[in-house]
Amino acid sequence: MPFIQINQLDGMDPQSKARVIEAVTAAYAEASGKDPAKVWVHVNDMPRDSFGIGGRVVG
């Protein structure tokens, strides 16, 4: 079973997350020939105050 993990800053609404999960599942299944029903996708929301870019906290 493929497991795809997406790490992103928090703030994406549930409908957008659902679209991302659907699109990633479809793209992986098409590219790999795997059954989409067996593709797992996890979206991990990271708090903005726990993530930095260029030495500065994002949040």
Predicted model as a PDB file, atoms N, CA, C, CB and O in Angstrom, pLDDT in the B-factor column:
MODEL        1                                                                  
ATOM      1  N   MET A   1       0.841  -1.172   0.000  1.00 91.00           N  
ATOM      2  CA  MET A   1       0.000   0.000   0.000  1.00 91.00           C  
ATOM      3  C   MET A   1       0.888   1.238   0.000  1.00 91.00           C  
ATOM      4  CB  MET A   1      -0.958  -0.004   1.213  1.00 91.00           C  
ATOM      5  O   MET A   1       1.683   1.417   0.923  1.00 91.00           O  
ATOM      6  N   PRO A   2       0.775   2.089  -1.004  1.00 96.00           N  
ATOM      7  CA  PRO A   2       1.534   3.337  -1.024  1.00 96.00           C  
ATOM      8  C   PRO A   2       0.996   4.316   0.028  1.00 96.00           C  
ATOM      9  CB  PRO A   2       1.481   3.974  -2.428  1.00 96.00           C  
ATOM     10  O   PRO A   2      -0.213   4.427   0.233  1.00 96.00           O  
ATOM     11  N   PHE A   3       1.911   5.013   0.678  1.00 98.00           N  
ATOM     12  CA  PHE A   3       1.549   6.025   1.676  1.00 98.00           C  
ATOM     13  C   PHE A   3       2.250   7.322   1.283  1.00 98.00           C  
ATOM     14  CB  PHE A   3       1.950   5.573   3.143  1.00 98.00           C  
ATOM     15  O   PHE A   3       3.479   7.391   1.268  1.00 98.00           O  
ATOM     16  N   ILE A   4       1.466   8.341   0.968  1.00 98.00           N  
ATOM     17  CA  ILE A   4       2.010   9.636   0.548  1.00 98.00           C  
ATOM     18  C   ILE A   4       1.736  10.635   1.656  1.00 98.00           C  
ATOM     19  CB  ILE A   4       1.388  10.115  -0.812  1.00 98.00           C  
ATOM     20  O   ILE A   4       0.600  10.776   2.110  1.00 98.00           O  
ATOM     21  N   GLN A   5       2.781  11.330   2.089  1.00 98.00           N  
ATOM     22  CA  GLN A   5       2.625  12.319   3.154  1.00 98.00           C  
ATOM     23  C   GLN A   5       2.943  13.701   2.608  1.00 98.00           C  
ATOM     24  CB  GLN A   5       3.537  11.986   4.363  1.00 98.00           C  
ATOM     25  O   GLN A   5       3.969  13.902   1.959  1.00 98.00           O  
ATOM     26  N   ILE A   6       2.057  14.648   2.876  1.00 98.00           N  
ATOM     27  CA  ILE A   6       2.227  16.036   2.454  1.00 98.00           C  
ATOM     28  C   ILE A   6       2.354  16.885   3.707  1.00 98.00           C  
ATOM     29  CB  ILE A   6       1.033  16.520   1.555  1.00 98.00           C  
ATOM     30  O   ILE A   6       1.445  16.909   4.537  1.00 98.00           O  
ATOM     31  N   ASN A   7       3.471  17.580   3.849  1.00 96.00           N  
ATOM     32  CA  ASN A   7       3.669  18.514   4.956  1.00 96.00           C  
ATOM     33  C   ASN A   7       3.438  19.920   4.424  1.00 96.00           C  
ATOM     34  CB  ASN A   7       5.103  18.372   5.584  1.00 96.00           C  
ATOM     35  O   ASN A   7       4.006  20.305   3.402  1.00 96.00           O  
ATOM     36  N   GLN A   8       2.609  20.680   5.112  1.00 95.00           N  
ATOM     37  CA  GLN A   8       2.313  22.036   4.665  1.00 95.00           C  
ATOM     38  C   GLN A   8       1.971  22.909   5.866  1.00 95.00           C  
ATOM     39  CB  GLN A   8       1.152  22.037   3.643  1.00 95.00           C  
ATOM     40  O   GLN A   8       1.633  22.418   6.943  1.00 95.00           O  
ATOM     41  N   LEU A   9       2.069  24.208   5.652  1.00 93.00           N  
ATOM     42  CA  LEU A   9       1.652  25.138   6.696  1.00 93.00           C  
ATOM     43  C   LEU A   9       0.143  25.071   6.845  1.00 93.00           C  
ATOM     44  CB  LEU A   9       2.109  26.584   6.375  1.00 93.00           C  
ATOM     45  O   LEU A   9      -0.581  24.885   5.867  1.00 93.00           O  
ATOM     46  N   ASP A  10      -0.326  25.224   8.080  1.00 94.00           N  
ATOM     47  CA  ASP A  10      -1.763  25.143   8.314  1.00 94.00           C  
ATOM     48  C   ASP A  10      -2.507  26.300   7.642  1.00 94.00           C  
ATOM     49  CB  ASP A  10      -2.051  25.137   9.814  1.00 94.00           C  
ATOM     50  O   ASP A  10      -1.918  27.317   7.276  1.00 94.00           O  
ATOM     51  N   GLY A  11      -3.799  26.113   7.494  1.00 94.00           N  
ATOM     52  CA  GLY A  11      -4.622  27.170   6.933  1.00 94.00           C  
ATOM     53  C   GLY A  11      -5.432  26.756   5.711  1.00 94.00           C  
ATOM     54  O   GLY A  11      -6.298  27.514   5.272  1.00 94.00           O  
ATOM     55  N   MET A  12      -5.177  25.576   5.150  1.00 96.00           N  
ATOM     56  CA  MET A  12      -5.952  25.134   3.990  1.00 96.00           C  
ATOM     57  C   MET A  12      -7.327  24.664   4.465  1.00 96.00           C  
ATOM     58  CB  MET A  12      -5.208  23.993   3.217  1.00 96.00           C  
ATOM     59  O   MET A  12      -7.435  23.916   5.438  1.00 96.00           O  
ATOM     60  N   ASP A  13      -8.370  25.107   3.773  1.00 97.00           N  
ATOM     61  CA  ASP A  13      -9.722  24.709   4.174  1.00 97.00           C  
ATOM     62  C   ASP A  13      -9.978  23.238   3.815  1.00 97.00           C  
ATOM     63  CB  ASP A  13     -10.778  25.621   3.497  1.00 97.00           C  
ATOM     64  O   ASP A  13      -9.313  22.688   2.938  1.00 97.00           O  
ATOM     65  N   PRO A  14     -10.939  22.608   4.492  1.00 97.00           N  
ATOM     66  CA  PRO A  14     -11.195  21.178   4.285  1.00 97.00           C  
ATOM     67  C   PRO A  14     -11.539  20.804   2.836  1.00 97.00           C  
ATOM     68  CB  PRO A  14     -12.317  20.742   5.181  1.00 97.00           C  
ATOM     69  O   PRO A  14     -11.152  19.732   2.372  1.00 97.00           O  
ATOM     70  N   GLN A  15     -12.248  21.659   2.131  1.00 98.00           N  
ATOM     71  CA  GLN A  15     -12.597  21.357   0.741  1.00 98.00           C  
ATOM     72  C   GLN A  15     -11.355  21.326  -0.143  1.00 98.00           C  
ATOM     73  CB  GLN A  15     -13.596  22.388   0.206  1.00 98.00           C  
ATOM     74  O   GLN A  15     -11.238  20.470  -1.019  1.00 98.00           O  
ATOM     75  N   SER A  16     -10.440  22.243   0.079  1.00 98.00           N  
ATOM     76  CA  SER A  16      -9.196  22.268  -0.684  1.00 98.00           C  
ATOM     77  C   SER A  16      -8.348  21.048  -0.368  1.00 98.00           C  
ATOM     78  CB  SER A  16      -8.409  23.549  -0.392  1.00 98.00           C  
ATOM     79  O   SER A  16      -7.746  20.464  -1.270  1.00 98.00           O  
ATOM     80  N   LYS A  17      -8.291  20.654   0.897  1.00 98.00           N  
ATOM     81  CA  LYS A  17      -7.542  19.453   1.278  1.00 98.00           C  
ATOM     82  C   LYS A  17      -8.121  18.228   0.569  1.00 98.00           C  
ATOM     83  CB  LYS A  17      -7.573  19.253   2.818  1.00 98.00           C  
ATOM     84  O   LYS A  17      -7.378  17.384   0.067  1.00 98.00           O  
ATOM     85  N   ALA A  18      -9.435  18.138   0.532  1.00 98.00           N  
ATOM     86  CA  ALA A  18     -10.079  17.005  -0.126  1.00 98.00           C  
ATOM     87  C   ALA A  18      -9.709  16.964  -1.606  1.00 98.00           C  
ATOM     88  CB  ALA A  18     -11.606  17.082   0.041  1.00 98.00           C  
ATOM     89  O   ALA A  18      -9.466  15.888  -2.153  1.00 98.00           O  
ATOM     90  N   ARG A  19      -9.666  18.126  -2.257  1.00 98.00           N  
ATOM     91  CA  ARG A  19      -9.279  18.182  -3.674  1.00 98.00           C  
ATOM     92  C   ARG A  19      -7.819  17.765  -3.866  1.00 98.00           C  
ATOM     93  CB  ARG A  19      -9.497  19.601  -4.234  1.00 98.00           C  
ATOM     94  O   ARG A  19      -7.495  17.052  -4.816  1.00 98.00           O  
ATOM     95  N   VAL A  20      -6.952  18.204  -2.975  1.00 98.00           N  
ATOM     96  CA  VAL A  20      -5.539  17.818  -3.055  1.00 98.00           C  
ATOM     97  C   VAL A  20      -5.391  16.309  -2.886  1.00 98.00           C  
ATOM     98  CB  VAL A  20      -4.707  18.561  -1.982  1.00 98.00           C  
ATOM     99  O   VAL A  20      -4.671  15.667  -3.652  1.00 98.00           O  
ATOM    100  N   ILE A  21      -6.060  15.742  -1.897  1.00 98.00           N  
ATOM    101  CA  ILE A  21      -5.980  14.305  -1.658  1.00 98.00           C  
ATOM    102  C   ILE A  21      -6.494  13.537  -2.874  1.00 98.00           C  
ATOM    103  CB  ILE A  21      -6.782  13.918  -0.398  1.00 98.00           C  
ATOM    104  O   ILE A  21      -5.884  12.551  -3.288  1.00 98.00           O  
ATOM    105  N   GLU A  22      -7.595  13.976  -3.439  1.00 98.00           N  
ATOM    106  CA  GLU A  22      -8.151  13.317  -4.624  1.00 98.00           C  
ATOM    107  C   GLU A  22      -7.186  13.399  -5.804  1.00 98.00           C  
ATOM    108  CB  GLU A  22      -9.498  13.948  -5.004  1.00 98.00           C  
ATOM    109  O   GLU A  22      -6.961  12.402  -6.492  1.00 98.00           O  
ATOM    110  N   ALA A  23      -6.615  14.578  -6.042  1.00 98.00           N  
ATOM    111  CA  ALA A  23      -5.712  14.771  -7.175  1.00 98.00           C  
ATOM    112  C   ALA A  23      -4.409  13.992  -7.011  1.00 98.00           C  
ATOM    113  CB  ALA A  23      -5.406  16.250  -7.351  1.00 98.00           C  
ATOM    114  O   ALA A  23      -3.924  13.390  -7.969  1.00 98.00           O  
ATOM    115  N   VAL A  24      -3.843  13.996  -5.812  1.00 98.00           N  
ATOM    116  CA  VAL A  24      -2.597  13.266  -5.562  1.00 98.00           C  
ATOM    117  C   VAL A  24      -2.838  11.765  -5.716  1.00 98.00           C  
ATOM    118  CB  VAL A  24      -2.045  13.585  -4.144  1.00 98.00           C  
ATOM    119  O   VAL A  24      -2.020  11.061  -6.308  1.00 98.00           O  
ATOM    120  N   THR A  25      -3.942  11.284  -5.193  1.00 98.00           N  
ATOM    121  CA  THR A  25      -4.282   9.867  -5.334  1.00 98.00           C  
ATOM    122  C   THR A  25      -4.405   9.487  -6.800  1.00 98.00           C  
ATOM    123  CB  THR A  25      -5.587   9.548  -4.596  1.00 98.00           C  
ATOM    124  O   THR A  25      -3.832   8.485  -7.228  1.00 98.00           O  
ATOM    125  N   ALA A  26      -5.141  10.267  -7.571  1.00 98.00           N  
ATOM    126  CA  ALA A  26      -5.344   9.975  -8.993  1.00 98.00           C  
ATOM    127  C   ALA A  26      -4.025  10.014  -9.759  1.00 98.00           C  
ATOM    128  CB  ALA A  26      -6.335  10.973  -9.606  1.00 98.00           C  
ATOM    129  O   ALA A  26      -3.762   9.140 -10.584  1.00 98.00           O  
ATOM    130  N   ALA A  27      -3.196  11.019  -9.492  1.00 98.00           N  
ATOM    131  CA  ALA A  27      -1.924  11.150 -10.201  1.00 98.00           C  
ATOM    132  C   ALA A  27      -1.001   9.973  -9.882  1.00 98.00           C  
ATOM    133  CB  ALA A  27      -1.238  12.479  -9.832  1.00 98.00           C  
ATOM    134  O   ALA A  27      -0.373   9.414 -10.781  1.00 98.00           O  
ATOM    135  N   TYR A  28      -0.918   9.597  -8.607  1.00 98.00           N  
ATOM    136  CA  TYR A  28      -0.050   8.481  -8.230  1.00 98.00           C  
ATOM    137  C   TYR A  28      -0.557   7.178  -8.841  1.00 98.00           C  
ATOM    138  CB  TYR A  28       0.034   8.354  -6.696  1.00 98.00           C  
ATOM    139  O   TYR A  28       0.225   6.399  -9.385  1.00 98.00           O  
ATOM    140  N   ALA A  29      -1.849   6.945  -8.751  1.00 98.00           N  
ATOM    141  CA  ALA A  29      -2.423   5.712  -9.290  1.00 98.00           C  
ATOM    142  C   ALA A  29      -2.184   5.612 -10.792  1.00 98.00           C  
ATOM    143  CB  ALA A  29      -3.926   5.642  -8.989  1.00 98.00           C  
ATOM    144  O   ALA A  29      -1.855   4.538 -11.297  1.00 98.00           O  
ATOM    145  N   GLU A  30      -2.345   6.713 -11.503  1.00 98.00           N  
ATOM    146  CA  GLU A  30      -2.121   6.710 -12.947  1.00 98.00           C  
ATOM    147  C   GLU A  30      -0.651   6.455 -13.278  1.00 98.00           C  
ATOM    148  CB  GLU A  30      -2.576   8.041 -13.557  1.00 98.00           C  
ATOM    149  O   GLU A  30      -0.342   5.653 -14.160  1.00 98.00           O  
ATOM    150  N   ALA A  31       0.240   7.122 -12.585  1.00 98.00           N  
ATOM    151  CA  ALA A  31       1.672   6.995 -12.873  1.00 98.00           C  
ATOM    152  C   ALA A  31       2.233   5.631 -12.477  1.00 98.00           C  
ATOM    153  CB  ALA A  31       2.440   8.085 -12.154  1.00 98.00           C  
ATOM    154  O   ALA A  31       3.151   5.122 -13.121  1.00 98.00           O  
ATOM    155  N   SER A  32       1.679   5.043 -11.418  1.00 98.00           N  
ATOM    156  CA  SER A  32       2.236   3.788 -10.900  1.00 98.00           C  
ATOM    157  C   SER A  32       1.460   2.548 -11.320  1.00 98.00           C  
ATOM    158  CB  SER A  32       2.291   3.845  -9.408  1.00 98.00           C  
ATOM    159  O   SER A  32       1.959   1.428 -11.218  1.00 98.00           O  
ATOM    160  N   GLY A  33       0.247   2.755 -11.789  1.00 97.00           N  
ATOM    161  CA  GLY A  33      -0.598   1.619 -12.128  1.00 97.00           C  
ATOM    162  C   GLY A  33      -1.222   0.951 -10.917  1.00 97.00           C  
ATOM    163  O   GLY A  33      -1.771  -0.146 -11.023  1.00 97.00           O  
ATOM    164  N   LYS A  34      -1.142   1.607  -9.763  1.00 96.00           N  
ATOM    165  CA  LYS A  34      -1.705   1.055  -8.528  1.00 96.00           C  
ATOM    166  C   LYS A  34      -3.202   1.359  -8.446  1.00 96.00           C  
ATOM    167  CB  LYS A  34      -0.970   1.628  -7.291  1.00 96.00           C  
ATOM    168  O   LYS A  34      -3.695   2.312  -9.050  1.00 96.00           O  
ATOM    169  N   ASP A  35      -3.899   0.535  -7.693  1.00 98.00           N  
ATOM    170  CA  ASP A  35      -5.324   0.728  -7.438  1.00 98.00           C  
ATOM    171  C   ASP A  35      -5.496   1.960  -6.538  1.00 98.00           C  
ATOM    172  CB  ASP A  35      -5.958  -0.551  -6.775  1.00 98.00           C  
ATOM    173  O   ASP A  35      -4.963   1.983  -5.429  1.00 98.00           O  
ATOM    174  N   PRO A  36      -6.234   2.989  -6.997  1.00 98.00           N  
ATOM    175  CA  PRO A  36      -6.398   4.199  -6.169  1.00 98.00           C  
ATOM    176  C   PRO A  36      -7.020   3.911  -4.799  1.00 98.00           C  
ATOM    177  CB  PRO A  36      -7.261   5.211  -6.905  1.00 98.00           C  
ATOM    178  O   PRO A  36      -6.790   4.655  -3.846  1.00 98.00           O  
ATOM    179  N   ALA A  37      -7.793   2.852  -4.699  1.00 98.00           N  
ATOM    180  CA  ALA A  37      -8.407   2.503  -3.413  1.00 98.00           C  
ATOM    181  C   ALA A  37      -7.373   2.069  -2.379  1.00 98.00           C  
ATOM    182  CB  ALA A  37      -9.431   1.396  -3.606  1.00 98.00           C  
ATOM    183  O   ALA A  37      -7.673   2.000  -1.187  1.00 98.00           O  
ATOM    184  N   LYS A  38      -6.160   1.778  -2.833  1.00 97.00           N  
ATOM    185  CA  LYS A  38      -5.108   1.331  -1.907  1.00 97.00           C  
ATOM    186  C   LYS A  38      -4.050   2.411  -1.661  1.00 97.00           C  
ATOM    187  CB  LYS A  38      -4.435   0.073  -2.451  1.00 97.00           C  
ATOM    188  O   LYS A  38      -3.061   2.164  -0.971  1.00 97.00           O  
ATOM    189  N   VAL A  39      -4.256   3.592  -2.217  1.00 98.00           N  
ATOM    190  CA  VAL A  39      -3.313   4.706  -2.039  1.00 98.00           C  
ATOM    191  C   VAL A  39      -3.750   5.533  -0.835  1.00 98.00           C  
ATOM    192  CB  VAL A  39      -3.236   5.598  -3.327  1.00 98.00           C  
ATOM    193  O   VAL A  39      -4.873   6.036  -0.788  1.00 98.00           O  
ATOM    194  N   TRP A  40      -2.864   5.666   0.122  1.00 98.00           N  
ATOM    195  CA  TRP A  40      -3.134   6.469   1.307  1.00 98.00           C  
ATOM    196  C   TRP A  40      -2.441   7.820   1.158  1.00 98.00           C  
ATOM    197  CB  TRP A  40      -2.659   5.739   2.597  1.00 98.00           C  
ATOM    198  O   TRP A  40      -1.292   7.889   0.722  1.00 98.00           O  
ATOM    199  N   VAL A  41      -3.140   8.891   1.521  1.00 98.00           N  
ATOM    200  CA  VAL A  41      -2.565  10.235   1.497  1.00 98.00           C  
ATOM    201  C   VAL A  41      -2.834  10.876   2.855  1.00 98.00           C  
ATOM    202  CB  VAL A  41      -3.166  11.103   0.324  1.00 98.00           C  
ATOM    203  O   VAL A  41      -3.965  10.874   3.342  1.00 98.00           O  
ATOM    204  N   HIS A  42      -1.787  11.419   3.455  1.00 98.00           N  
ATOM    205  CA  HIS A  42      -1.912  12.104   4.743  1.00 98.00           C  
ATOM    206  C   HIS A  42      -1.438  13.538   4.572  1.00 98.00           C  
ATOM    207  CB  HIS A  42      -1.096  11.375   5.861  1.00 98.00           C  
ATOM    208  O   HIS A  42      -0.326  13.774   4.099  1.00 98.00           O  
ATOM    209  N   VAL A  43      -2.271  14.494   4.954  1.00 97.00           N  
ATOM    210  CA  VAL A  43      -1.889  15.905   4.941  1.00 97.00           C  
ATOM    211  C   VAL A  43      -1.563  16.303   6.371  1.00 97.00           C  
ATOM    212  CB  VAL A  43      -3.029  16.812   4.340  1.00 97.00           C  
ATOM    213  O   VAL A  43      -2.420  16.263   7.253  1.00 97.00           O  
ATOM    214  N   ASN A  44      -0.317  16.684   6.586  1.00 97.00           N  
ATOM    215  CA  ASN A  44       0.152  17.073   7.911  1.00 97.00           C  
ATOM    216  C   ASN A  44       0.252  18.597   7.956  1.00 97.00           C  
ATOM    217  CB  ASN A  44       1.530  16.406   8.247  1.00 97.00           C  
ATOM    218  O   ASN A  44       1.117  19.190   7.312  1.00 97.00           O  
ATOM    219  N   ASP A  45      -0.635  19.219   8.718  1.00 96.00           N  
ATOM    220  CA  ASP A  45      -0.617  20.674   8.866  1.00 96.00           C  
ATOM    221  C   ASP A  45       0.378  21.065   9.952  1.00 96.00           C  
ATOM    222  CB  ASP A  45      -2.031  21.214   9.201  1.00 96.00           C  
ATOM    223  O   ASP A  45       0.302  20.591  11.085  1.00 96.00           O  
ATOM    224  N   MET A  46       1.311  21.939   9.584  1.00 93.00           N  
ATOM    225  CA  MET A  46       2.318  22.408  10.537  1.00 93.00           C  
ATOM    226  C   MET A  46       1.929  23.809  11.012  1.00 93.00           C  
ATOM    227  CB  MET A  46       3.749  22.411   9.893  1.00 93.00           C  
ATOM    228  O   MET A  46       1.620  24.673  10.192  1.00 93.00           O  
ATOM    229  N   PRO A  47       1.941  24.039  12.313  1.00 94.00           N  
ATOM    230  CA  PRO A  47       1.652  25.379  12.812  1.00 94.00           C  
ATOM    231  C   PRO A  47       2.685  26.374  12.272  1.00 94.00           C  
ATOM    232  CB  PRO A  47       1.640  25.393  14.363  1.00 94.00           C  
ATOM    233  O   PRO A  47       3.883  26.090  12.251  1.00 94.00           O  
ATOM    234  N   ARG A  48       2.212  27.520  11.844  1.00 91.00           N  
ATOM    235  CA  ARG A  48       3.100  28.529  11.252  1.00 91.00           C  
ATOM    236  C   ARG A  48       4.197  28.978  12.206  1.00 91.00           C  
ATOM    237  CB  ARG A  48       2.295  29.732  10.813  1.00 91.00           C  
ATOM    238  O   ARG A  48       5.297  29.316  11.769  1.00 91.00           O  
ATOM    239  N   ASP A  49       3.907  28.985  13.514  1.00 92.00           N  
ATOM    240  CA  ASP A  49       4.927  29.432  14.476  1.00 92.00           C  
ATOM    241  C   ASP A  49       5.956  28.340  14.778  1.00 92.00           C  
ATOM    242  CB  ASP A  49       4.260  29.879  15.777  1.00 92.00           C  
ATOM    243  O   ASP A  49       6.873  28.553  15.572  1.00 92.00           O  
ATOM    244  N   SER A  50       5.806  27.177  14.148  1.00 91.00           N  
ATOM    245  CA  SER A  50       6.768  26.082  14.331  1.00 91.00           C  
ATOM    246  C   SER A  50       7.588  25.825  13.072  1.00 91.00           C  
ATOM    247  CB  SER A  50       6.039  24.805  14.737  1.00 91.00           C  
ATOM    248  O   SER A  50       8.250  24.793  12.962  1.00 91.00           O  
ATOM    249  N   PHE A  51       7.548  26.757  12.122  1.00 87.00           N  
ATOM    250  CA  PHE A  51       8.212  26.548  10.841  1.00 87.00           C  
ATOM    251  C   PHE A  51       8.946  27.818  10.443  1.00 87.00           C  
ATOM    252  CB  PHE A  51       7.196  26.136   9.747  1.00 87.00           C  
ATOM    253  O   PHE A  51       8.412  28.919  10.575  1.00 87.00           O  
ATOM    254  N   GLY A  52      10.153  27.665   9.964  1.00 91.00           N  
ATOM    255  CA  GLY A  52      10.937  28.836   9.568  1.00 91.00           C  
ATOM    256  C   GLY A  52      11.504  28.714   8.174  1.00 91.00           C  
ATOM    257  O   GLY A  52      11.762  27.613   7.688  1.00 91.00           O  
ATOM    258  N   ILE A  53      11.694  29.842   7.540  1.00 92.00           N  
ATOM    259  CA  ILE A  53      12.335  29.938   6.232  1.00 92.00           C  
ATOM    260  C   ILE A  53      13.391  31.023   6.321  1.00 92.00           C  
ATOM    261  CB  ILE A  53      11.298  30.245   5.095  1.00 92.00           C  
ATOM    262  O   ILE A  53      13.108  32.133   6.771  1.00 92.00           O  
ATOM    263  N   GLY A  54      14.595  30.713   5.900  1.00 96.00           N  
ATOM    264  CA  GLY A  54      15.672  31.701   5.902  1.00 96.00           C  
ATOM    265  C   GLY A  54      16.010  32.231   7.287  1.00 96.00           C  
ATOM    266  O   GLY A  54      16.416  33.384   7.432  1.00 96.00           O  
ATOM    267  N   GLY A  55      15.845  31.396   8.299  1.00 96.00           N  
ATOM    268  CA  GLY A  55      16.179  31.804   9.661  1.00 96.00           C  
ATOM    269  C   GLY A  55      15.098  32.592  10.357  1.00 96.00           C  
ATOM    270  O   GLY A  55      15.304  33.069  11.474  1.00 96.00           O  
ATOM    271  N   ARG A  56      13.941  32.741   9.718  1.00 94.00           N  
ATOM    272  CA  ARG A  56      12.830  33.497  10.338  1.00 94.00           C  
ATOM    273  C   ARG A  56      11.593  32.627  10.463  1.00 94.00           C  
ATOM    274  CB  ARG A  56      12.498  34.763   9.514  1.00 94.00           C  
ATOM    275  O   ARG A  56      11.264  31.857   9.561  1.00 94.00           O  
ATOM    276  N   VAL A  57      10.913  32.759  11.594  1.00 93.00           N  
ATOM    277  CA  VAL A  57       9.683  32.031  11.812  1.00 93.00           C  
ATOM    278  C   VAL A  57       8.616  32.559  10.852  1.00 93.00           C  
ATOM    279  CB  VAL A  57       9.222  32.156  13.286  1.00 93.00           C  
ATOM    280  O   VAL A  57       8.454  33.769  10.696  1.00 93.00           O  
ATOM    281  N   VAL A  58       7.896  31.646  10.218  1.00 86.00           N  
ATOM    282  CA  VAL A  58       6.876  32.029   9.230  1.00 86.00           C  
ATOM    283  C   VAL A  58       5.702  32.726   9.897  1.00 86.00           C  
ATOM    284  CB  VAL A  58       6.381  30.796   8.461  1.00 86.00           C  
ATOM    285  O   VAL A  58       5.221  33.746   9.402  1.00 86.00           O  
ATOM    286  N   GLY A  59       5.225  32.171  11.043  1.00 81.00           N  
ATOM    287  CA  GLY A  59       4.018  32.698  11.683  1.00 81.00           C  
ATOM    288  C   GLY A  59       4.268  33.874  12.439  1.00 81.00           C  
ATOM    289  O   GLY A  59       3.347  34.432  13.036  1.00 81.00           O  
TER     290      GLY A  59                                                      
ENDMDL                                                                          
END                                                                             
